[in-house]
Amino acid sequence: MSILLRNIKQIVLWSAIALLTVSCSQVPSTESNPWRVLENLPTEQTLLDIDFTGNPDQGWMVGNQATLLKTEDGGDTWQQEELQLGEEKLDFLSVSFKGEEGWIVGEPSILLHTTDGGENWSRIQLSEKLPGEPYSIIALGENSAEMTTNVGAIYQTNNGGKNWEALVEEAVGVARNISRSEDGKYVAVSARGNFYSTWTPGDQAWQPHERNTSRRVQNMGFTPDGRVWLLARGGQIQFTESEDFDSWQDPEYPEFSSGKGLLDIGYRNSDELWVSGGSGDLFLRSETEGVWKKDRDVQQVPGNFYRVKFFNPEKGFILGDRGTVLKYEGSVDAA
């Protein structure tokens, strides 16, 4: 009899937990789905970055296994481009254009440069003494770009990559990810997610910060107004009150029951942001309304959404694994 009673108690307990989980997961749904899954992409590799040339219809997308895709119609269709790079096993991590001049970096130690919108790419040899592997690059203007490595070294060139000037005296250590603001600030998350570091133009070194949460940090970046956002394990999001890197607001949880990780944030405009995650999780928030909503129409998409990137309020993309790309098609109720 005691065994039966114990079993009944366990059933009641698990039922209560299940009920609580369901009730906590009822974040409102978006009233419509503005994202279209692009079909028939010529790759199943994980895609990591995207950018467009001075021609808004012409763009490039990069990813693992030296994946290089090109569009001539604003991102509706993409074609695979092959570069003659020998037998090296390369991953392209970052692509950036300023007009017709563009750059691609990746690992191990690959840097490509174009001055004609990608019609021709030349490889620029990097020093063997470069600390770490190239991680990201941003095109700044004619013959000018800024490059980071995965240990937090920051370099700038003003002569098309022939010479690079170090902007920081010491690297920060192996980083999980590194993000740059529009005005040139950087935030880097440590490999284990147990602290983060910041760098402002003019600083001689990175400034370390203790994380403001008991959870390990997954990713960090900048809001349009120069504040900082943080994604931590367990679906936690935080924002700073101001541009002060330590002025953290209380944490938010778009969906309490979600055990999946949140991976990136992209701002469509100064009011509307999208948060991507694992297993097709995608959340929307309007800063004005202060309400989180979930786009459940994309949950059937297999895989993780690693990157959210908007080029203007009506042009955005989400990049994921297994060749997954979503294209923004129109405003929703929280616009």
TASUL-V426012 format. One record per pair of residues at least 12 apart in sequence whose ideal C-beta (glycine too) atoms are under 10 Angstrom apart, sorted by the first residue. I is the first residue (numbers start at 1). J is the second residue. If there is no record, write none. Layout:
i:I j:J
i:I j:J
This chain:
i:20 j:256
i:20 j:257
i:21 j:256
i:21 j:257
i:21 j:258
i:21 j:259
i:22 j:257
i:23 j:256
i:23 j:257
i:24 j:253
i:24 j:255
i:24 j:256
i:24 j:257
i:24 j:258
i:25 j:255
i:25 j:256
i:25 j:257
i:25 j:258
i:25 j:294
i:26 j:255
i:26 j:256
i:26 j:257
i:26 j:294
i:27 j:253
i:27 j:254
i:27 j:255
i:27 j:256
i:27 j:257
i:27 j:258
i:27 j:283
i:27 j:284
i:27 j:291
i:27 j:292
i:27 j:293
i:27 j:294
i:27 j:296
i:28 j:284
i:28 j:291
i:28 j:292
i:28 j:293
i:28 j:294
i:28 j:333
i:29 j:284
i:29 j:293
i:29 j:294
i:29 j:295
i:29 j:296
i:29 j:297
i:30 j:282
i:30 j:283
i:30 j:284
i:30 j:293
i:30 j:294
i:30 j:295
i:30 j:296
i:30 j:297
i:30 j:298
i:30 j:332
i:30 j:333
i:30 j:334
i:31 j:293
i:31 j:332
i:31 j:333
i:31 j:334
i:32 j:295
i:32 j:297
i:32 j:329
i:32 j:330
i:32 j:331
i:32 j:332
i:32 j:333
i:33 j:282
i:33 j:295
i:33 j:296
i:33 j:297
i:33 j:298
i:33 j:326
i:33 j:329
i:33 j:330
i:33 j:332
i:34 j:268
i:34 j:274
i:34 j:284
i:34 j:295
i:34 j:297
i:34 j:314
i:34 j:316
i:34 j:326
i:34 j:327
i:34 j:328
i:34 j:329
i:34 j:330
i:34 j:331
i:34 j:332
i:34 j:333
i:34 j:335
i:35 j:274
i:35 j:282
i:35 j:295
i:35 j:297
i:35 j:298
i:35 j:301
i:35 j:305
i:35 j:316
i:35 j:317
i:35 j:318
i:35 j:326
i:35 j:327
i:35 j:328
i:35 j:329
i:35 j:330
i:35 j:332
i:36 j:76
i:36 j:298
i:36 j:325
i:36 j:326
i:36 j:327
i:36 j:328
i:36 j:329
i:36 j:330
i:37 j:297
i:37 j:298
i:37 j:300
i:37 j:301
i:37 j:318
i:37 j:320
i:37 j:324
i:37 j:325
i:37 j:326
i:37 j:327
i:38 j:71
i:38 j:75
i:38 j:76
i:38 j:77
i:38 j:78
i:38 j:317
i:38 j:323
i:38 j:324
i:38 j:325
i:38 j:326
i:38 j:327
i:39 j:77
i:39 j:325
i:40 j:77
i:40 j:78
i:40 j:323
i:41 j:61
i:41 j:67
i:41 j:69
i:41 j:77
i:41 j:78
i:41 j:79
i:41 j:80
i:41 j:322
i:41 j:323
i:41 j:324
i:41 j:325
i:42 j:67
i:42 j:69
i:42 j:77
i:42 j:78
i:42 j:79
i:42 j:80
i:42 j:81
i:42 j:323
i:43 j:61
i:43 j:63
i:43 j:64
i:43 j:65
i:43 j:67
i:43 j:68
i:43 j:69
i:43 j:78
i:43 j:80
i:43 j:322
i:43 j:323
i:43 j:325
i:44 j:63
i:44 j:64
i:44 j:65
i:44 j:67
i:44 j:303
i:44 j:321
i:44 j:322
i:44 j:323
i:44 j:324
i:45 j:62
i:45 j:63
i:45 j:64
i:45 j:65
i:45 j:66
i:45 j:67
i:45 j:69
i:45 j:91
i:45 j:92
i:45 j:321
i:45 j:322
i:45 j:323
i:46 j:63
i:46 j:64
i:46 j:65
i:46 j:67
i:46 j:91
i:46 j:303
i:46 j:304
i:46 j:306
i:46 j:307
i:46 j:319
i:46 j:320
i:46 j:321
i:46 j:322
i:46 j:323
i:46 j:324
i:47 j:61
i:47 j:62
i:47 j:63
i:47 j:64
i:47 j:67
i:47 j:69
i:47 j:78
i:47 j:92
i:47 j:306
i:47 j:307
i:47 j:317
i:47 j:318
i:47 j:319
i:47 j:320
i:47 j:321
i:47 j:322
i:47 j:323
i:47 j:324
i:47 j:325
i:48 j:61
i:48 j:62
i:48 j:63
i:48 j:64
i:48 j:67
i:48 j:91
i:48 j:92
i:48 j:93
i:48 j:94
i:48 j:95
i:48 j:106
i:48 j:306
i:48 j:307
i:48 j:319
i:48 j:320
i:48 j:321
i:49 j:61
i:49 j:62
i:49 j:63
i:49 j:92
i:49 j:93
i:49 j:94
i:49 j:95
i:49 j:96
i:49 j:104
i:49 j:105
i:49 j:106
i:49 j:136
i:49 j:137
i:49 j:306
i:49 j:307
i:49 j:309
i:49 j:319
i:50 j:62
i:50 j:63
i:50 j:69
i:50 j:71
i:50 j:75
i:50 j:78
i:50 j:95
i:50 j:307
i:50 j:309
i:50 j:311
i:50 j:316
i:50 j:317
i:50 j:318
i:50 j:319
i:50 j:325
i:51 j:94
i:51 j:95
i:51 j:96
i:51 j:97
i:51 j:98
i:51 j:102
i:51 j:103
i:51 j:104
i:51 j:138
i:51 j:139
i:51 j:309
i:51 j:311
i:52 j:71
i:52 j:74
i:52 j:75
i:52 j:95
i:52 j:97
i:52 j:102
i:52 j:117
i:52 j:311
i:52 j:315
i:53 j:97
i:53 j:98
i:53 j:99
i:53 j:100
i:53 j:101
i:53 j:102
i:53 j:114
i:53 j:116
i:53 j:117
i:53 j:118
i:54 j:97
i:54 j:98
i:54 j:99
i:54 j:100
i:54 j:101
i:54 j:102
i:54 j:117
i:55 j:72
i:55 j:74
i:55 j:97
i:55 j:99
i:55 j:100
i:55 j:117
i:56 j:74
i:56 j:75
i:56 j:311
i:56 j:312
i:56 j:315
i:57 j:71
i:57 j:72
i:57 j:73
i:57 j:74
i:57 j:75
i:57 j:76
i:58 j:70
i:58 j:71
i:58 j:72
i:58 j:73
i:58 j:74
i:58 j:75
i:58 j:97
i:58 j:100
i:58 j:117
i:58 j:118
i:59 j:71
i:59 j:72
i:59 j:73
i:59 j:74
i:59 j:75
i:59 j:78
i:59 j:95
i:59 j:97
i:59 j:117
i:59 j:118
i:59 j:311
i:59 j:315
i:59 j:317
i:60 j:78
i:60 j:81
i:60 j:92
i:60 j:95
i:60 j:96
i:60 j:97
i:60 j:102
i:60 j:104
i:60 j:114
i:60 j:117
i:60 j:118
i:60 j:121
i:61 j:75
i:61 j:78
i:61 j:81
i:61 j:92
i:61 j:95
i:61 j:317
i:61 j:319
i:61 j:325
i:62 j:91
i:62 j:92
i:62 j:93
i:62 j:94
i:62 j:95
i:62 j:104
i:62 j:105
i:62 j:106
i:62 j:112
i:62 j:319
i:63 j:91
i:63 j:92
i:63 j:93
i:63 j:95
i:63 j:106
i:63 j:306
i:63 j:319
i:63 j:321
i:63 j:323
i:63 j:325
i:64 j:89
i:64 j:90
i:64 j:91
i:64 j:92
i:64 j:93
i:64 j:106
i:64 j:321
i:65 j:89
i:65 j:90
i:65 j:91
i:65 j:92
i:66 j:81
i:66 j:82
i:66 j:83
i:66 j:85
i:66 j:88
i:66 j:89
i:66 j:90
i:66 j:91
i:66 j:92
i:66 j:104
i:66 j:106
i:66 j:110
i:67 j:80
i:67 j:81
i:67 j:90
i:67 j:91
i:67 j:92
i:67 j:106
i:67 j:323
i:68 j:80
i:68 j:81
i:68 j:82
i:68 j:83
i:68 j:85
i:68 j:92
i:68 j:95
i:68 j:104
i:68 j:112
i:68 j:118
i:68 j:121
i:69 j:81
i:69 j:323
i:69 j:325
i:70 j:117
i:70 j:118
i:70 j:119
i:74 j:311
i:74 j:315
i:74 j:327
i:75 j:311
i:75 j:315
i:75 j:316
i:75 j:317
i:75 j:325
i:75 j:327
i:75 j:328
i:76 j:327
i:78 j:323
i:78 j:325
i:81 j:118
i:81 j:121
i:83 j:104
i:83 j:110
i:83 j:112
i:83 j:121
i:83 j:123
i:84 j:121
i:84 j:123
i:85 j:110
i:85 j:112
i:85 j:121
i:85 j:123
i:86 j:123
i:88 j:108
i:88 j:109
i:88 j:110
i:89 j:107
i:89 j:108
i:90 j:104
i:90 j:106
i:90 j:107
i:90 j:108
i:90 j:109
i:90 j:110
i:91 j:106
i:91 j:107
i:91 j:108
i:91 j:110
i:91 j:133
i:92 j:104
i:92 j:105
i:92 j:106
i:92 j:107
i:92 j:110
i:92 j:112
i:92 j:134
i:93 j:105
i:93 j:106
i:93 j:107
i:93 j:110
i:93 j:133
i:93 j:134
i:93 j:135
i:93 j:136
i:93 j:137
i:93 j:150
i:94 j:106
i:94 j:134
i:94 j:135
i:94 j:136
i:94 j:137
i:94 j:138
i:94 j:147
i:94 j:148
i:94 j:178
i:95 j:112
i:95 j:118
i:95 j:136
i:95 j:137
i:95 j:139
i:96 j:136
i:96 j:137
i:96 j:138
i:96 j:139
i:96 j:140
i:96 j:145
i:96 j:146
i:96 j:147
i:97 j:114
i:97 j:117
i:97 j:118
i:97 j:138
i:97 j:139
i:98 j:138
i:98 j:139
i:98 j:140
i:98 j:141
i:98 j:142
i:98 j:144
i:98 j:145
i:99 j:115
i:99 j:117
i:99 j:139
i:99 j:141
i:99 j:142
i:100 j:114
i:100 j:115
i:100 j:116
i:100 j:117
i:100 j:118
i:100 j:119
i:100 j:142
i:101 j:113
i:101 j:114
i:101 j:115
i:101 j:116
i:101 j:117
i:101 j:118
i:101 j:139
i:101 j:140
i:101 j:141
i:101 j:142
i:101 j:143
i:101 j:144
i:101 j:145
i:101 j:160
i:102 j:114
i:102 j:115
i:102 j:116
i:102 j:117
i:102 j:118
i:102 j:121
i:102 j:137
i:102 j:139
i:102 j:145
i:103 j:121
i:103 j:124
i:103 j:134
i:103 j:136
i:103 j:137
i:103 j:138
i:103 j:139
i:103 j:140
i:103 j:145
i:103 j:146
i:103 j:147
i:103 j:157
i:103 j:160
i:103 j:161
i:104 j:118
i:104 j:121
i:104 j:123
i:104 j:134
i:104 j:137
i:105 j:124
i:105 j:126
i:105 j:133
i:105 j:134
i:105 j:135
i:105 j:136
i:105 j:137
i:105 j:145
i:105 j:147
i:105 j:148
i:105 j:149
i:106 j:133
i:106 j:134
i:106 j:135
i:106 j:137
i:107 j:132
i:107 j:133
i:107 j:134
i:107 j:135
i:107 j:149
i:107 j:150
i:108 j:126
i:108 j:133
i:108 j:134
i:109 j:125
i:109 j:126
i:109 j:127
i:109 j:128
i:109 j:130
i:109 j:132
i:109 j:133
i:109 j:134
i:109 j:149
i:110 j:123
i:110 j:124
i:110 j:126
i:110 j:133
i:110 j:134
i:111 j:123
i:111 j:124
i:111 j:125
i:111 j:126
i:111 j:130
i:111 j:134
i:111 j:137
i:111 j:145
i:111 j:147
i:111 j:157
i:111 j:161
i:111 j:164
i:112 j:124
i:112 j:137
i:112 j:161
i:113 j:137
i:113 j:139
i:113 j:143
i:113 j:145
i:113 j:157
i:113 j:160
i:113 j:161
i:115 j:142
i:115 j:143
i:115 j:160
i:122 j:160
i:122 j:161
i:123 j:161
i:124 j:157
i:124 j:160
i:124 j:161
i:124 j:162
i:124 j:164
i:125 j:161
i:126 j:147
i:126 j:149
i:126 j:155
i:126 j:161
i:126 j:164
i:127 j:155
i:127 j:164
i:130 j:147
i:130 j:149
i:130 j:151
i:130 j:153
i:130 j:155
i:130 j:164
i:131 j:149
i:131 j:150
i:131 j:151
i:131 j:152
i:131 j:153
i:131 j:155
i:131 j:166
i:131 j:170
i:131 j:171
i:132 j:148
i:132 j:149
i:132 j:150
i:132 j:151
i:132 j:152
i:132 j:153
i:132 j:171
i:132 j:172
i:132 j:173
i:132 j:174
i:132 j:175
i:133 j:149
i:133 j:150
i:133 j:151
i:134 j:147
i:134 j:148
i:134 j:149
i:134 j:150
i:134 j:153
i:134 j:155
i:135 j:147
i:135 j:148
i:135 j:149
i:135 j:150
i:135 j:151
i:135 j:152
i:135 j:153
i:135 j:175
i:135 j:177
i:135 j:178
i:135 j:188
i:136 j:148
i:136 j:149
i:136 j:150
i:136 j:154
i:136 j:177
i:136 j:178
i:136 j:179
i:136 j:180
i:136 j:186
i:137 j:155
i:137 j:157
i:137 j:161
i:137 j:180
i:138 j:156
i:138 j:180
i:138 j:182
i:138 j:184
i:140 j:156
i:140 j:157
i:140 j:158
i:140 j:184
i:141 j:158
i:142 j:158
i:142 j:160
i:143 j:157
i:143 j:158
i:143 j:159
i:143 j:160
i:143 j:161
i:143 j:162
i:144 j:156
i:144 j:157
i:144 j:158
i:144 j:159
i:144 j:160
i:144 j:161
i:145 j:157
i:145 j:158
i:145 j:160
i:145 j:161
i:145 j:164
i:146 j:164
i:146 j:165
i:146 j:167
i:146 j:180
i:146 j:184
i:146 j:186
i:147 j:161
i:147 j:164
i:147 j:167
i:148 j:167
i:148 j:168
i:148 j:171
i:148 j:172
i:148 j:175
i:148 j:178
i:148 j:179
i:148 j:180
i:148 j:186
i:148 j:188
i:148 j:199
i:149 j:171
i:149 j:172
i:149 j:174
i:149 j:175
i:149 j:178
i:150 j:171
i:150 j:173
i:150 j:174
i:150 j:175
i:150 j:176
i:150 j:177
i:150 j:178
i:150 j:188
i:150 j:191
i:151 j:170
i:151 j:171
i:151 j:172
i:151 j:173
i:151 j:174
i:151 j:175
i:151 j:178
i:151 j:188
i:151 j:191
i:152 j:168
i:152 j:170
i:152 j:171
i:152 j:172
i:152 j:173
i:152 j:174
i:152 j:175
i:152 j:178
i:152 j:186
i:152 j:188
i:152 j:190
i:152 j:197
i:152 j:199
i:152 j:205
i:152 j:206
i:153 j:166
i:153 j:167
i:153 j:168
i:153 j:169
i:153 j:170
i:153 j:171
i:153 j:172
i:154 j:166
i:154 j:167
i:154 j:168
i:154 j:171
i:154 j:172
i:154 j:178
i:154 j:180
i:154 j:184
i:154 j:186
i:154 j:188
i:154 j:199
i:154 j:201
i:154 j:203
i:154 j:206
i:155 j:167
i:155 j:168
i:156 j:184
i:167 j:184
i:167 j:186
i:167 j:199
i:167 j:201
i:167 j:202
i:167 j:203
i:167 j:204
i:168 j:186
i:168 j:199
i:168 j:203
i:168 j:204
i:168 j:205
i:168 j:206
i:169 j:203
i:169 j:204
i:169 j:205
i:169 j:206
i:170 j:204
i:170 j:205
i:170 j:206
i:171 j:188
i:171 j:205
i:171 j:206
i:172 j:186
i:172 j:188
i:172 j:189
i:172 j:190
i:172 j:195
i:172 j:196
i:172 j:197
i:172 j:198
i:172 j:199
i:172 j:205
i:172 j:206
i:172 j:207
i:172 j:208
i:173 j:188
i:173 j:190
i:173 j:191
i:173 j:195
i:173 j:197
i:173 j:206
i:173 j:208
i:174 j:188
i:174 j:190
i:174 j:191
i:174 j:192
i:175 j:187
i:175 j:188
i:175 j:189
i:175 j:190
i:175 j:191
i:175 j:196
i:175 j:197
i:175 j:206
i:176 j:188
i:176 j:189
i:176 j:190
i:176 j:191
i:176 j:192
i:176 j:193
i:176 j:196
i:176 j:216
i:176 j:217
i:176 j:218
i:176 j:219
i:176 j:220
i:177 j:189
i:177 j:190
i:177 j:191
i:177 j:193
i:177 j:196
i:177 j:217
i:177 j:218
i:177 j:219
i:177 j:220
i:177 j:221
i:177 j:231
i:177 j:263
i:177 j:264
i:178 j:197
i:178 j:199
i:178 j:220
i:178 j:221
i:179 j:219
i:179 j:220
i:179 j:221
i:179 j:222
i:179 j:228
i:179 j:229
i:179 j:264
i:179 j:265
i:180 j:199
i:180 j:221
i:180 j:222
i:181 j:200
i:181 j:221
i:181 j:222
i:181 j:223
i:181 j:224
i:181 j:226
i:181 j:227
i:181 j:228
i:181 j:243
i:182 j:222
i:182 j:224
i:182 j:226
i:183 j:200
i:183 j:201
i:183 j:222
i:183 j:226
i:183 j:243
i:184 j:199
i:184 j:200
i:184 j:201
i:184 j:202
i:185 j:198
i:185 j:199
i:185 j:200
i:185 j:201
i:185 j:203
i:185 j:222
i:185 j:226
i:185 j:228
i:185 j:243
i:185 j:245
i:186 j:198
i:186 j:199
i:186 j:200
i:186 j:201
i:186 j:203
i:186 j:206
i:186 j:222
i:187 j:199
i:187 j:206
i:187 j:209
i:187 j:219
i:187 j:220
i:187 j:221
i:187 j:222
i:187 j:228
i:187 j:229
i:187 j:230
i:187 j:245
i:188 j:206
i:188 j:208
i:188 j:220
i:189 j:211
i:189 j:216
i:189 j:217
i:189 j:218
i:189 j:219
i:189 j:220
i:189 j:221
i:189 j:230
i:189 j:231
i:190 j:208
i:190 j:211
i:190 j:216
i:190 j:217
i:192 j:216
i:192 j:217
i:193 j:211
i:193 j:213
i:193 j:215
i:193 j:216
i:193 j:217
i:193 j:218
i:193 j:219
i:193 j:220
i:193 j:231
i:193 j:232
i:193 j:233
i:194 j:210
i:194 j:211
i:194 j:216
i:194 j:217
i:195 j:208
i:195 j:209
i:195 j:210
i:195 j:211
i:195 j:216
i:195 j:217
i:196 j:208
i:196 j:209
i:196 j:210
i:196 j:211
i:196 j:212
i:196 j:217
i:196 j:220
i:196 j:228
i:196 j:230
i:196 j:245
i:197 j:209
i:197 j:220
i:197 j:245
i:198 j:220
i:198 j:228
i:198 j:245
i:198 j:246
i:200 j:243
i:200 j:245
i:207 j:245
i:209 j:228
i:209 j:245
i:209 j:246
i:210 j:246
i:211 j:230
i:211 j:232
i:211 j:238
i:211 j:248
i:212 j:230
i:212 j:232
i:212 j:238
i:212 j:240
i:212 j:246
i:212 j:247
i:212 j:248
i:212 j:249
i:212 j:251
i:213 j:230
i:213 j:232
i:213 j:233
i:213 j:234
i:213 j:236
i:213 j:238
i:213 j:248
i:213 j:251
i:214 j:232
i:214 j:233
i:214 j:234
i:214 j:236
i:215 j:230
i:215 j:231
i:215 j:232
i:215 j:233
i:215 j:234
i:215 j:235
i:215 j:236
i:215 j:238
i:215 j:251
i:216 j:232
i:216 j:233
i:216 j:234
i:216 j:261
i:217 j:230
i:217 j:231
i:217 j:232
i:217 j:233
i:217 j:236
i:217 j:238
i:218 j:230
i:218 j:231
i:218 j:232
i:218 j:233
i:218 j:234
i:218 j:235
i:218 j:236
i:218 j:261
i:218 j:262
i:218 j:263
i:218 j:264
i:218 j:277
i:219 j:231
i:219 j:232
i:219 j:261
i:219 j:262
i:219 j:263
i:219 j:264
i:219 j:265
i:219 j:306
i:220 j:232
i:220 j:238
i:220 j:245
i:220 j:265
i:221 j:264
i:221 j:265
i:221 j:266
i:221 j:267
i:222 j:240
i:222 j:243
i:222 j:265
i:222 j:267
i:223 j:239
i:223 j:240
i:223 j:243
i:223 j:265
i:223 j:267
i:223 j:270
i:223 j:273
i:223 j:287
i:224 j:267
i:224 j:268
i:224 j:269
i:224 j:270
i:224 j:271
i:224 j:273
i:225 j:242
i:225 j:243
i:225 j:267
i:225 j:270
i:225 j:287
i:226 j:240
i:226 j:242
i:226 j:243
i:227 j:239
i:227 j:240
i:227 j:241
i:227 j:242
i:227 j:243
i:227 j:244
i:227 j:245
i:227 j:247
i:227 j:249
i:228 j:240
i:228 j:241
i:228 j:242
i:228 j:243
i:228 j:244
i:228 j:245
i:228 j:246
i:228 j:247
i:228 j:248
i:229 j:264
i:229 j:265
i:229 j:267
i:229 j:273
i:229 j:275
i:230 j:248
i:230 j:251
i:230 j:265
i:231 j:261
i:231 j:262
i:231 j:263
i:231 j:264
i:231 j:265
i:231 j:275
i:231 j:276
i:231 j:277
i:232 j:251
i:232 j:261
i:232 j:262
i:233 j:259
i:233 j:260
i:233 j:261
i:233 j:262
i:234 j:251
i:234 j:253
i:234 j:256
i:234 j:258
i:234 j:259
i:234 j:260
i:234 j:261
i:234 j:262
i:235 j:251
i:235 j:252
i:235 j:253
i:235 j:254
i:235 j:255
i:235 j:256
i:235 j:257
i:235 j:258
i:235 j:259
i:235 j:260
i:235 j:261
i:235 j:262
i:235 j:275
i:235 j:277
i:235 j:278
i:235 j:281
i:235 j:283
i:236 j:251
i:236 j:252
i:236 j:253
i:236 j:254
i:236 j:262
i:237 j:249
i:237 j:251
i:237 j:252
i:237 j:253
i:237 j:254
i:237 j:262
i:237 j:265
i:237 j:273
i:237 j:275
i:237 j:283
i:237 j:285
i:237 j:292
i:238 j:250
i:238 j:251
i:238 j:252
i:239 j:251
i:239 j:252
i:239 j:265
i:239 j:273
i:239 j:287
i:252 j:275
i:252 j:285
i:252 j:290
i:252 j:292
i:253 j:292
i:254 j:275
i:254 j:277
i:254 j:281
i:254 j:282
i:254 j:283
i:254 j:284
i:254 j:285
i:254 j:291
i:254 j:292
i:254 j:293
i:254 j:294
i:255 j:277
i:255 j:281
i:255 j:283
i:255 j:292
i:255 j:294
i:258 j:277
i:258 j:278
i:258 j:279
i:258 j:281
i:258 j:283
i:258 j:294
i:259 j:278
i:259 j:279
i:260 j:277
i:260 j:278
i:260 j:279
i:260 j:280
i:260 j:281
i:260 j:304
i:261 j:277
i:261 j:278
i:261 j:279
i:261 j:281
i:261 j:304
i:262 j:275
i:262 j:276
i:262 j:277
i:262 j:278
i:262 j:281
i:262 j:283
i:262 j:305
i:263 j:275
i:263 j:276
i:263 j:277
i:263 j:278
i:263 j:281
i:263 j:304
i:263 j:305
i:263 j:306
i:263 j:307
i:263 j:308
i:263 j:320
i:264 j:276
i:264 j:277
i:264 j:305
i:264 j:306
i:264 j:307
i:264 j:308
i:264 j:309
i:264 j:318
i:264 j:319
i:265 j:283
i:265 j:285
i:265 j:308
i:266 j:307
i:266 j:308
i:266 j:309
i:266 j:310
i:266 j:316
i:266 j:317
i:266 j:318
i:266 j:328
i:267 j:287
i:267 j:308
i:267 j:309
i:267 j:310
i:267 j:313
i:267 j:316
i:268 j:284
i:268 j:308
i:268 j:310
i:268 j:312
i:268 j:313
i:268 j:314
i:268 j:315
i:268 j:316
i:268 j:328
i:268 j:331
i:268 j:332
i:268 j:334
i:268 j:335
i:269 j:287
i:269 j:310
i:269 j:312
i:269 j:313
i:269 j:314
i:269 j:331
i:269 j:335
i:270 j:287
i:270 j:288
i:270 j:313
i:271 j:285
i:271 j:286
i:271 j:287
i:271 j:288
i:271 j:289
i:271 j:313
i:271 j:334
i:271 j:335
i:272 j:284
i:272 j:285
i:272 j:286
i:272 j:287
i:272 j:288
i:272 j:289
i:272 j:310
i:272 j:313
i:272 j:331
i:272 j:332
i:272 j:334
i:272 j:335
i:273 j:285
i:273 j:286
i:273 j:287
i:273 j:308
i:273 j:310
i:273 j:334
i:274 j:295
i:274 j:305
i:274 j:308
i:274 j:310
i:274 j:316
i:274 j:318
i:274 j:328
i:274 j:334
i:275 j:292
i:275 j:294
i:275 j:305
i:275 j:308
i:276 j:295
i:276 j:298
i:276 j:304
i:276 j:305
i:276 j:306
i:276 j:307
i:276 j:308
i:276 j:318
i:276 j:319
i:276 j:320
i:276 j:326
i:277 j:304
i:277 j:305
i:277 j:306
i:278 j:303
i:278 j:304
i:278 j:305
i:278 j:306
i:278 j:320
i:278 j:321
i:279 j:299
i:279 j:301
i:279 j:302
i:279 j:303
i:279 j:304
i:279 j:305
i:280 j:295
i:280 j:296
i:280 j:297
i:280 j:298
i:280 j:299
i:280 j:300
i:280 j:301
i:280 j:302
i:280 j:303
i:280 j:304
i:280 j:305
i:280 j:320
i:280 j:324
i:280 j:326
i:281 j:294
i:281 j:295
i:281 j:296
i:281 j:298
i:281 j:299
i:281 j:304
i:281 j:305
i:282 j:294
i:282 j:295
i:282 j:296
i:282 j:297
i:282 j:298
i:282 j:299
i:282 j:301
i:282 j:305
i:282 j:308
i:282 j:318
i:282 j:326
i:283 j:295
i:284 j:332
i:284 j:333
i:284 j:334
i:284 j:335
i:285 j:334
i:286 j:332
i:286 j:333
i:286 j:334
i:286 j:335
i:287 j:334
i:288 j:334
i:289 j:333
i:289 j:334
i:291 j:334
i:292 j:334
i:293 j:332
i:293 j:333
i:293 j:334
i:295 j:326
i:295 j:332
i:298 j:318
i:298 j:324
i:298 j:326
i:301 j:318
i:301 j:320
i:301 j:322
i:301 j:324
i:301 j:326
i:302 j:320
i:302 j:321
i:302 j:322
i:302 j:324
i:303 j:320
i:303 j:321
i:303 j:322
i:303 j:323
i:303 j:324
i:304 j:319
i:304 j:320
i:304 j:321
i:304 j:322
i:304 j:324
i:305 j:318
i:305 j:319
i:305 j:320
i:305 j:321
i:305 j:324
i:305 j:325
i:305 j:326
i:306 j:318
i:306 j:319
i:306 j:320
i:306 j:321
i:306 j:324
i:307 j:319
i:307 j:320
i:307 j:325
i:308 j:326
i:308 j:328
i:309 j:328
i:310 j:328
i:311 j:328
i:312 j:328
i:313 j:328
i:313 j:331
i:313 j:335
i:314 j:328
i:314 j:329
i:314 j:330
i:314 j:331
i:315 j:327
i:315 j:328
i:316 j:328
i:316 j:329
